[in-house]
Amino acid sequence: MKLLSKLLLALTLTFSLAPLASACPLCKDSIPEAEDGAEVDHDPDRLSAGYNYSIYFMLLIPFTVCGAVGVLIYRSTRPTPMPPTE
């Protein structure tokens, strides 16, 4: 029962903080700030580069995690080498 209550608390905290995240940092940095209702120094290439970097980053994370888990599993299951006998 304790595990269920902890899981429920973690899910509640996670979903309560979700509306605070408006954009990923790379996308947010690529959009220029607006002054007096008009965009100043708007550069479409900068915006598309921000989206591309964000997508690359989001695609890289699962492969990195899976690769690290794979290496850990490989290292923990490989047989240890036998010392040479004379």
Secondary structure per residue as TSV (DSSP state, phi and psi in degrees):
chain	resnum	aa	ss	phi	psi
A	1	M	-	360.0	-34.2
A	2	K	H	-64.2	-38.7
A	3	L	H	-63.8	-41.8
A	4	L	H	-64.3	-40.7
A	5	S	H	-69.4	-36.9
A	6	K	H	-66.8	-40.4
A	7	L	H	-64.6	-42.2
A	8	L	H	-64.2	-40.5
A	9	L	H	-64.8	-42.1
A	10	A	H	-64.0	-42.4
A	11	L	H	-65.4	-40.0
A	12	T	H	-63.5	-44.8
A	13	L	H	-65.2	-39.6
A	14	T	H	-62.6	-47.8
A	15	F	H	-75.3	-22.3
A	16	S	H	-76.5	-26.9
A	17	L	H	-88.7	-10.5
A	18	A	G	-60.9	-40.8
A	19	P	G	-66.1	-16.8
A	20	L	G	-73.1	-24.9
A	21	A	-	-84.5	111.8
A	22	S	-	-93.8	-32.7
A	23	A	S	-162.4	160.4
A	24	C	-	-71.3	156.7
A	25	P	H	-60.3	-38.0
A	26	L	H	-69.5	-39.9
A	27	C	H	-67.9	-40.9
A	28	K	H	-64.0	-38.3
A	29	D	H	-72.8	-23.3
A	30	S	H	-84.8	-12.7
A	31	I	S	-92.1	124.3
A	32	P	-	-70.8	152.7
A	33	E	-	-73.3	145.2
A	34	A	E	-95.2	135.2
A	35	E	E	-117.6	125.3
A	36	D	T	56.1	37.1
A	37	G	T	80.8	-2.3
A	38	A	E	-120.5	143.7
A	39	E	E	-81.0	132.1
A	40	V	S	-108.9	137.1
A	41	D	S	57.6	46.6
A	42	H	-	-76.2	124.6
A	43	D	-	-126.4	106.4
A	44	P	H	-60.9	-31.3
A	45	D	H	-65.8	-37.8
A	46	R	H	-65.3	-39.9
A	47	L	H	-66.4	-45.4
A	48	S	H	-67.5	-34.7
A	49	A	H	-64.8	-39.0
A	50	G	H	-62.2	-42.8
A	51	Y	H	-65.4	-41.7
A	52	N	H	-62.3	-46.6
A	53	Y	H	-62.4	-37.7
A	54	S	H	-65.2	-42.8
A	55	I	H	-66.2	-42.2
A	56	Y	H	-60.9	-42.4
A	57	F	H	-64.1	-44.2
A	58	M	H	-67.1	-30.7
A	59	L	H	-78.2	-27.9
A	60	L	H	-75.0	-33.6
A	61	I	H	-60.6	-49.2
A	62	P	H	-62.3	-37.6
A	63	F	H	-67.3	-37.2
A	64	T	H	-66.1	-44.8
A	65	V	H	-64.7	-46.3
A	66	C	H	-64.2	-38.8
A	67	G	H	-64.8	-42.0
A	68	A	H	-65.2	-41.6
A	69	V	H	-65.0	-40.9
A	70	G	H	-61.9	-42.3
A	71	V	H	-65.4	-41.1
A	72	L	H	-63.5	-41.7
A	73	I	H	-66.1	-42.2
A	74	Y	H	-62.0	-45.6
A	75	R	H	-67.9	-31.6
A	76	S	H	-81.2	-19.9
A	77	T	H	-106.9	-9.7
A	78	R	S	-72.4	146.6
A	79	P	-	-72.2	145.4
A	80	T	-	-78.0	140.6
A	81	P	-	-68.9	142.0
A	82	M	-	-79.9	139.7
A	83	P	-	-68.0	146.4
A	84	P	-	-66.3	138.1
A	85	T	-	-101.4	143.0
A	86	E	-	-111.2	360.0
